[in-house]
Amino acid sequence: MTVYLDHAATTPIQPEVAAAMTRQLGLTGNPSSLHASGRAARRAVEESRETVAAALGCRPGEVVFTSGGTESDNLALKGLFWARRREDGRRTRVISTAVEHHAVLDPLHWLEAEEGALVHLVGVDELGRIDVEELRRVVEQDPASVALVSVMWANNEVGTVQPLSEVVEIAGAHGIPVHTDAVQAVGQLPVDFAASGVDAMALTGHKVGGPYGVGALLMRRELAPMPLLHGGGQERDIRSGTLDTPAIVGFATACELAVRSQPALATRLGALRDDLVAGVQRLVPDATYNGDPVHRLPGNAHLTFPGCEGDSLLMLLDARGIECSTGSACNAGVPQASHVLLAMGASEEEARASLRFSLGHTSTGADVEALLEAIGPVVERARAAGLTAQAGRAS
C-alpha cells in the first residue's frame, strides 16, 4: 500500500472532476467556431468561467484560462512589467520575496538578465514571513519606479501564509499592482480575489483535485498585460491558443468542489497534521518544525532531522511505500539546499536535512500512523549512513 504525503506537489483528481471531463471528451467543437458544436463548447467554457469566478470571488471577465500556475505567473510578471514600463519608462523595479516558488523567481531572474528589470527580493523572518517593514522601505524609496509587487499567498515548502493584506496596503497606497501565487492556498485556505485586494492571482488545477495542464490567472479588468503568446486572440487577447474545453470544465468543477469543502477539509487536515508533528517529535525529539506554527497551510508539516540527508530520508521512506518531498531542488543529480530554508536563516546542512509532508483530501489517520511507525528506524538508518559516509571521507 502506498502512503501518499505529497499533496503539495499534486493531489489526486476528484471523481466528480474525472466524470465531468469524460463527458466533455466525448464531444467535438472548438470554442472559437461559430457552428452549433463550437457554440456548445463555448458555452461549456463560459459556464466554467462563471463557476471559477463564483468560487473565488471575482468577475467572470477577470478569469483568464492558462496551462497552469507557471504560465499564469509568467504572464502576470512579464506581461505587467512590460505594460507598466511601456506606460512609464521609469517603472523598472519589481519587488518580490526570497521564498517564492521558482515559477516566480525564474521569470524575475529572466526579466533582470534580458529586460533590464531591477529585482529586489525582500527578506523573511525565521518563520518564513515577509519583512513588511523592509517592503515598505523598498517601495517608498521611489514608488514611481516600481512596476509591480509579487508575494505568494502561502509558501509551497514550509506552508507559511504571508500577510497579504499588509502587502496590498503598502503597494496600493502608490497605485502599484500586486500579484500573488495562490497555487497552494486554494482549497486549503479561504481565498477571495476581490476581498484580498490583489490585482492578479495564479491558480492551477492539479493542486485542487483537478487535471494537470490547466489553470487560470485572475486579473482585474483594469489591467492590460502584454501577452506572451500571439495568435487567435483568445482570453481577452491576453492568452492566445485553442481552449482545452474538457480540461477547463474539469478545472472549474475542481475549484467549486475545493472551495465548498475547504472549511471542513482544513479542520480535518489541521488535526491530522498536528498528530503527525507531535508524533514525529515524540519519536525523533531533536526534529524541528519549520514555518509559522499558526499562520500556515493546514495540510503542511515541514520538519528538519539533524544529522540526516533529506534525500536519504526520502528514499528510505519511499522504500517503505511512504511518499513525501524534500522541498529542495536537484540539479543534474546534485542536491541543492532549499532556498526557502536558507532565506529563513537555516544553515546549508539544516536545509538539506528537511522533509515536507503534505496532506490532502485523500489523507487519513492511517497515513499518519504508517509514517510514525517508519520514521524512527528510517532516521536512525539515515544518520548511520551519514556517519559512515563522513568516516569514509575522513579516511
SEFI-762797 format. One record per residue (C-alpha): y, x, z; residue number from 0. Coordinates in pm, whole numbers, plus 32768, in hexadecimal, padded with zeros to 4 digits. Example, Ala and Ser with C-alpha at 12.3 -4.5 7.8 and 13.67 -1.06 7.14 Angstrom:
BEGIN
{{7E3E; 84CE; 830C}; 0},
{{7F96; 8557; 82CA}; 1},
***
This chain:
BEGIN
{{8000; 8000; 8000}; 0},
{{815B; 8081; 7FA7}; 1},
{{826E; 8067; 80AA}; 2},
{{83B2; 8058; 7FE6}; 3},
{{84E4; 80D0; 80A9}; 4},
{{85CA; 812C; 7F88}; 5},
{{867D; 7FE4; 7F3F}; 6},
{{87CC; 809B; 7F20}; 7},
{{8741; 8140; 7DE6}; 8},
{{86BE; 7FF9; 7D57}; 9},
{{862E; 7EBB; 7DE7}; 10},
{{8516; 7DDE; 7D5E}; 11},
{{857A; 7CCE; 7C6C}; 12},
{{8583; 7B71; 7CFF}; 13},
{{8480; 7A7D; 7C70}; 14},
{{8591; 7980; 7C18}; 15},
{{8644; 7A8F; 7B53}; 16},
{{850D; 7AEE; 7A8F}; 17},
{{84CF; 797E; 7A41}; 18},
{{8635; 7946; 79C8}; 19},
{{8625; 7A7A; 78EA}; 20},
{{84D1; 7A1B; 785D}; 21},
{{8557; 78C7; 77F2}; 22},
{{8680; 796B; 7745}; 23},
{{85AA; 7A78; 769D}; 24},
{{84F8; 7966; 75DC}; 25},
{{863C; 78F9; 7538}; 26},
{{86F3; 798F; 740E}; 27},
{{8867; 79A9; 73E3}; 28},
{{8981; 7AA8; 73E6}; 29},
{{8A97; 7A2A; 74CD}; 30},
{{8B96; 7A8E; 73C4}; 31},
{{8AF5; 79B8; 72B2}; 32},
{{8B92; 7869; 725B}; 33},
{{8A56; 77A3; 720B}; 34},
{{8999; 76CE; 7307}; 35},
{{88B8; 77E6; 7387}; 36},
{{89E3; 78CA; 73B6}; 37},
{{8AA7; 77BB; 7469}; 38},
{{897F; 7780; 7553}; 39},
{{8973; 78F2; 75A6}; 40},
{{8AEC; 78F6; 75DC}; 41},
{{8ACC; 77CD; 76C4}; 42},
{{89C3; 7886; 7790}; 43},
{{8AA9; 79B6; 77AA}; 44},
{{8BDA; 78EC; 7811}; 45},
{{8B17; 7823; 7912}; 46},
{{8A9A; 796E; 799D}; 47},
{{8BFF; 79EE; 79AA}; 48},
{{8C62; 78BC; 7A72}; 49},
{{8B39; 78F0; 7B5D}; 50},
{{8B97; 7A5B; 7BA0}; 51},
{{8D04; 79F9; 7BD5}; 52},
{{8CAB; 78E5; 7CCC}; 53},
{{8BC2; 79CA; 7D8C}; 54},
{{8CB8; 7AEA; 7DA9}; 55},
{{8E07; 7A3F; 7DCE}; 56},
{{8EAF; 7A83; 7C84}; 57},
{{8F16; 79C6; 7B4A}; 58},
{{8E1C; 79B6; 7A2A}; 59},
{{8F13; 7A6D; 794B}; 60},
{{8F0B; 7B93; 7A3C}; 61},
{{8D95; 7BD2; 7A03}; 62},
{{8D4F; 7CDF; 78FD}; 63},
{{8BDA; 7D0B; 78BE}; 64},
{{8B63; 7E74; 789E}; 65},
{{8A1F; 7F3A; 78A4}; 66},
{{8A3A; 7F79; 7A1B}; 67},
{{8AF6; 802C; 7B2E}; 68},
{{8B25; 8179; 7A7D}; 69},
{{8BC3; 80DE; 794B}; 70},
{{8C99; 7FFB; 7A22}; 71},
{{8D1A; 8123; 7AEB}; 72},
{{8D5F; 81EE; 79B1}; 73},
{{8E12; 80CC; 790B}; 74},
{{8EEF; 808F; 7A3A}; 75},
{{8F43; 81FC; 7A7E}; 76},
{{8F78; 827A; 791D}; 77},
{{8FFE; 8133; 7893}; 78},
{{90FF; 8102; 79A5}; 79},
{{9164; 8270; 79A9}; 80},
{{91A6; 826E; 7832}; 81},
{{925D; 8121; 7839}; 82},
{{9336; 8174; 7965}; 83},
{{938D; 82CD; 78DE}; 84},
{{93E5; 8239; 778C}; 85},
{{94D8; 814A; 7839}; 86},
{{9574; 8265; 7903}; 87},
{{952A; 83D1; 78B9}; 88},
{{956A; 842F; 7A24}; 89},
{{942A; 837D; 7A90}; 90},
{{9337; 849C; 7A8A}; 91},
{{92A9; 8490; 7BEC}; 92},
{{9166; 83E3; 7C52}; 93},
{{910C; 83C7; 7DC1}; 94},
{{8FA9; 838F; 7E3A}; 95},
{{8EC5; 8409; 7F53}; 96},
{{8DDD; 8530; 7F7E}; 97},
{{8CB0; 844B; 7FBD}; 98},
{{8CAF; 8378; 7E80}; 99},
{{8B7B; 8341; 7DAA}; 100},
{{8B5E; 842C; 7C81}; 101},
{{8BA6; 8302; 7B9F}; 102},
{{8D0A; 8327; 7C24}; 103},
{{8D1F; 849C; 7C6C}; 104},
{{8C9E; 850F; 7B1A}; 105},
{{8D93; 843C; 7A4C}; 106},
{{8EAA; 84BE; 7B2A}; 107},
{{8E40; 8626; 7AF1}; 108},
{{8E36; 85D9; 797B}; 109},
{{8F95; 8546; 7982}; 110},
{{900A; 867C; 7A39}; 111},
{{8F67; 876C; 7943}; 112},
{{8FA8; 86B2; 77FD}; 113},
{{90D7; 85D2; 7838}; 114},
{{91AF; 869A; 7926}; 115},
{{9187; 85AA; 7A49}; 116},
{{91E2; 8628; 7BA2}; 117},
{{90C8; 85AF; 7C83}; 118},
{{90EC; 85AC; 7DFC}; 119},
{{8FB1; 8563; 7EC8}; 120},
{{9014; 84EA; 8022}; 121},
{{8F3F; 8567; 8140}; 122},
{{8E6A; 849A; 822E}; 123},
{{8E17; 84B0; 839F}; 124},
{{8CC3; 84FD; 8436}; 125},
{{8C5B; 8391; 8401}; 126},
{{8CB0; 839A; 8290}; 127},
{{8DEB; 82C3; 82AD}; 128},
{{8F15; 831B; 81D4}; 129},
{{9039; 83C6; 827F}; 130},
{{9133; 82AB; 8250}; 131},
{{925C; 837A; 82C3}; 132},
{{920B; 848A; 81C6}; 133},
{{91F8; 837E; 80BA}; 134},
{{934D; 82FC; 8126}; 135},
{{93E7; 8458; 811A}; 136},
{{9354; 84A4; 7FC3}; 137},
{{93CE; 835C; 7F30}; 138},
{{9527; 8368; 7FCC}; 139},
{{9575; 84CC; 7F64}; 140},
{{95AE; 8446; 7E02}; 141},
{{953A; 82DC; 7DC9}; 142},
{{95C4; 82CD; 7C67}; 143},
{{94CE; 83DA; 7BF7}; 144},
{{9394; 8321; 7C6B}; 145},
{{92CF; 8274; 7B57}; 146},
{{91CC; 81D6; 7C3E}; 147},
{{910A; 81EF; 7D83}; 148},
{{8F8E; 81D1; 7D90}; 149},
{{8ED4; 81A1; 7EDA}; 150},
{{8D6E; 8123; 7EF2}; 151},
{{8D26; 7FE6; 7FB9}; 152},
{{8BF8; 807C; 806D}; 153},
{{8B58; 81D1; 8053}; 154},
{{8A0D; 81E4; 7F9B}; 155},
{{8984; 82FE; 8072}; 156},
{{89EC; 82C8; 81DC}; 157},
{{8A4B; 8159; 81C1}; 158},
{{8BAA; 8174; 8252}; 159},
{{8C91; 8055; 81F3}; 160},
{{8DED; 80C8; 8196}; 161},
{{8F2E; 8026; 821D}; 162},
{{8F8D; 7F97; 80CA}; 163},
{{909A; 7EB0; 8153}; 164},
{{915D; 7FDF; 81CC}; 165},
{{912D; 808E; 807E}; 166},
{{91AC; 7F5A; 7FC4}; 167},
{{92D8; 7F3E; 80AC}; 168},
{{933F; 80A8; 8071}; 169},
{{9312; 809F; 7EF7}; 170},
{{9396; 7F3D; 7ECC}; 171},
{{94E0; 7F94; 7F71}; 172},
{{9526; 806B; 7E3E}; 173},
{{9484; 7F90; 7D32}; 174},
{{9360; 8080; 7D07}; 175},
{{9219; 7FDC; 7C96}; 176},
{{90E3; 800D; 7D6E}; 177},
{{8F82; 8027; 7CE3}; 178},
{{8E4C; 800F; 7DBB}; 179},
{{8CE0; 8056; 7D76}; 180},
{{8C39; 7F2E; 7E24}; 181},
{{8ADC; 7F6F; 7D9B}; 182},
{{8A43; 7F98; 7EF7}; 183},
{{8B0C; 7E86; 7F9F}; 184},
{{8AB6; 7D4A; 7EDE}; 185},
{{8999; 7C8E; 7F83}; 186},
{{89AF; 7D57; 80C7}; 187},
{{8B1A; 7D14; 8125}; 188},
{{8C0A; 7BF3; 80E6}; 189},
{{8CBD; 7C50; 7FA2}; 190},
{{8DE5; 7B87; 7F21}; 191},
{{8EA7; 7C24; 7E04}; 192},
{{8FE8; 7B5A; 7E2C}; 193},
{{8FEF; 7B72; 7FA8}; 194},
{{8FB3; 7CE9; 7FA3}; 195},
{{90F5; 7D2A; 7EE6}; 196},
{{9057; 7E30; 7E03}; 197},
{{90A6; 7E2F; 7C90}; 198},
{{8F57; 7EA1; 7C02}; 199},
{{8DF5; 7E94; 7C8B}; 200},
{{8CB0; 7F25; 7C01}; 201},
{{8B64; 7E6B; 7C26}; 202},
{{8A01; 7E96; 7BA6}; 203},
{{88D5; 7DB1; 7B83}; 204},
{{87B4; 7E81; 7BFF}; 205},
{{8845; 7EAD; 7D5E}; 206},
{{8851; 7D34; 7D9C}; 207},
{{86F9; 7CC9; 7D25}; 208},
{{875B; 7CB8; 7BB6}; 209},
{{86FA; 7D7C; 7A7F}; 210},
{{874C; 7EE3; 7A24}; 211},
{{884F; 7F30; 791C}; 212},
{{894A; 7E1D; 7966}; 213},
{{8A72; 7DFC; 7A50}; 214},
{{8BDE; 7DA2; 7A52}; 215},
{{8D3A; 7E24; 7A88}; 216},
{{8E14; 7D26; 7B3A}; 217},
{{8F78; 7D6D; 7AD0}; 218},
{{90B8; 7CAD; 7B02}; 219},
{{913A; 7C0C; 79C2}; 220},
{{928A; 7CB8; 79F3}; 221},
{{91E7; 7E09; 79B0}; 222},
{{919A; 7E7E; 7850}; 223},
{{90C6; 7FBB; 785E}; 224},
{{9090; 8081; 7721}; 225},
{{8F29; 8047; 76AC}; 226},
{{8E1A; 814F; 769F}; 227},
{{8D65; 809B; 7584}; 228},
{{8DFF; 8013; 7446}; 229},
{{8D52; 7F19; 7368}; 230},
{{8D3D; 7DA1; 7369}; 231},
{{8E42; 7D66; 7473}; 232},
{{8D5C; 7CAF; 7562}; 233},
{{8DB7; 7C8B; 76D3}; 234},
{{8F33; 7C71; 76B5}; 235},
{{8F37; 7D96; 75BE}; 236},
{{8EE2; 7E6C; 76EE}; 237},
{{8D6F; 7E9B; 76AC}; 238},
{{8CEF; 7E70; 7548}; 239},
{{8B7F; 7E3F; 74FC}; 240},
{{8A8A; 7D23; 74C8}; 241},
{{8A55; 7C79; 7617}; 242},
{{88F7; 7C83; 76AD}; 243},
{{88D7; 7B10; 76F8}; 244},
{{8788; 7B18; 77B4}; 245},
{{87FD; 7C39; 7890}; 246},
{{894B; 7B91; 78D6}; 247},
{{889A; 7A4D; 7937}; 248},
{{87B8; 7B16; 7A1F}; 249},
{{88DE; 7BD2; 7AB4}; 250},
{{899C; 7A91; 7AFC}; 251},
{{886A; 79F1; 7B9A}; 252},
{{8838; 7B24; 7C74}; 253},
{{89A6; 7B29; 7CE3}; 254},
{{899A; 79BC; 7D45}; 255},
{{8857; 79E9; 7E09}; 256},
{{88CD; 7B29; 7EB1}; 257},
{{8A18; 7A96; 7F24}; 258},
{{8977; 7953; 7F9C}; 259},
{{8872; 7A0B; 806B}; 260},
{{8958; 7B24; 80E3}; 261},
{{89A3; 7AAA; 8247}; 262},
{{8836; 7A6F; 82A0}; 263},
{{87C4; 7BAC; 81EF}; 264},
{{88C9; 7C82; 829F}; 265},
{{8857; 7C01; 83F3}; 266},
{{86E9; 7C40; 83A6}; 267},
{{871F; 7D99; 830E}; 268},
{{8806; 7E04; 8426}; 269},
{{86F7; 7DB7; 8526}; 270},
{{85EE; 7E70; 845B}; 271},
{{86D4; 7F9B; 8430}; 272},
{{871E; 7FAB; 85A4}; 273},
{{85A8; 7FA6; 85EC}; 274},
{{8572; 80BA; 84EE}; 275},
{{8683; 819B; 8579}; 276},
{{861F; 8164; 86E4}; 277},
{{84B2; 81A5; 8691}; 278},
{{84F8; 82E3; 85CE}; 279},
{{85D9; 836F; 86DE}; 280},
{{84D2; 831F; 87E4}; 281},
{{83C8; 83DB; 871E}; 282},
{{84AE; 84F1; 86A4}; 283},
{{85B0; 8513; 87BD}; 284},
{{868D; 860F; 8709}; 285},
{{86B1; 8539; 85CF}; 286},
{{881E; 84D7; 859E}; 287},
{{889F; 838E; 850E}; 288},
{{89A9; 83BF; 8405}; 289},
{{8ACA; 82E2; 839B}; 290},
{{8B99; 81E1; 8453}; 291},
{{8AB4; 813B; 8555}; 292},
{{8B76; 7FF3; 8543}; 293},
{{8C29; 7FD7; 83F5}; 294},
{{8AFF; 8018; 8313}; 295},
{{8A10; 7F72; 8222}; 296},
{{890D; 7EAB; 82E7}; 297},
{{87EC; 7F37; 821C}; 298},
{{884A; 80A8; 8230}; 299},
{{87AF; 81A4; 8322}; 300},
{{880E; 830C; 82D9}; 301},
{{877B; 8416; 83BD}; 302},
{{877B; 8590; 83D8}; 303},
{{863E; 8641; 844D}; 304},
{{8699; 87A1; 84C6}; 305},
{{85B0; 88B4; 8453}; 306},
{{8531; 87EF; 8327}; 307},
{{8577; 87ED; 81B4}; 308},
{{85C1; 868C; 8143}; 309},
{{84FE; 86BF; 8001}; 310},
{{83CA; 8727; 80C9}; 311},
{{83E8; 85F5; 81A7}; 312},
{{840F; 8515; 807A}; 313},
{{82D6; 859B; 7FD1}; 314},
{{8206; 8592; 8110}; 315},
{{826B; 8428; 8149}; 316},
{{822A; 83D9; 7FDB}; 317},
{{80C8; 8461; 8001}; 318},
{{809A; 8358; 810E}; 319},
{{8120; 8246; 802C}; 320},
{{827B; 8238; 80CB}; 321},
{{839B; 8250; 7FD3}; 322},
{{84FC; 82B2; 8038}; 323},
{{8613; 8397; 7FC2}; 324},
{{86AF; 84E2; 8025}; 325},
{{8808; 8472; 7FB9}; 326},
{{883B; 85C6; 7F18}; 327},
{{8847; 8622; 7DAA}; 328},
{{8746; 8708; 7D0E}; 329},
{{87BE; 87D2; 7BE6}; 330},
{{86BE; 8893; 7B1A}; 331},
{{85CD; 8889; 7C3E}; 332},
{{86C3; 8929; 7D2F}; 333},
{{8709; 8851; 7E63}; 334},
{{887C; 8815; 7E98}; 335},
{{8915; 87BA; 7FE6}; 336},
{{89AD; 865E; 7FF1}; 337},
{{8B1F; 8668; 7F9F}; 338},
{{8B4B; 8539; 8081}; 339},
{{8ABD; 85E3; 81B6}; 340},
{{8B7B; 8724; 816C}; 341},
{{8CBE; 865D; 8157}; 342},
{{8C67; 85C4; 82AB}; 343},
{{8C54; 871F; 8343}; 344},
{{8ADD; 875E; 8338}; 345},
{{8A5B; 88BC; 82F5}; 346},
{{8997; 8909; 81B9}; 347},
{{8859; 8917; 8289}; 348},
{{889F; 87C4; 832A}; 349},
{{88F8; 872A; 81DC}; 350},
{{87AB; 8797; 814A}; 351},
{{86E9; 8715; 8276}; 352},
{{873D; 85A7; 8248}; 353},
{{8692; 846B; 81CD}; 354},
{{8716; 8315; 816E}; 355},
{{8641; 81E6; 81C0}; 356},
{{86D3; 80B2; 811B}; 357},
{{8655; 7F50; 8152}; 358},
{{8669; 7E22; 806E}; 359},
{{85F6; 7CBE; 8036}; 360},
{{8483; 7D18; 8031}; 361},
{{848E; 7DF2; 816B}; 362},
{{83BE; 7D8C; 8297}; 363},
{{8373; 7DF8; 83F8}; 364},
{{822A; 7E84; 8377}; 365},
{{82EE; 7F75; 8299}; 366},
{{83A7; 7FFA; 83C9}; 367},
{{8264; 8017; 8490}; 368},
{{81C1; 80DD; 8377}; 369},
{{82E4; 81D2; 8371}; 370},
{{82DF; 81FB; 84EB}; 371},
{{816C; 823F; 84E3}; 372},
{{819F; 8353; 83E4}; 373},
{{82EA; 83F3; 8442}; 374},
{{827A; 84C4; 856D}; 375},
{{8159; 8579; 84C0}; 376},
{{8225; 85A0; 8381}; 377},
{{8349; 8643; 8436}; 378},
{{825A; 872C; 84EF}; 379},
{{81B8; 8794; 83AA}; 380},
{{8307; 87C7; 82FA}; 381},
{{8387; 889E; 8418}; 382},
{{824A; 896E; 8418}; 383},
{{826B; 89A2; 82A0}; 384},
{{83D5; 8A0B; 82D1}; 385},
{{8378; 8B08; 83DB}; 386},
{{8261; 8B8F; 8301}; 387},
{{8351; 8BB5; 81DC}; 388},
{{844F; 8C68; 82BA}; 389},
{{8345; 8D58; 8339}; 390},
{{82D8; 8D9E; 81D6}; 391},
{{843B; 8DEE; 816A}; 392},
{{846F; 8ECA; 829D}; 393},
{{8339; 8F98; 824E}; 394},
***
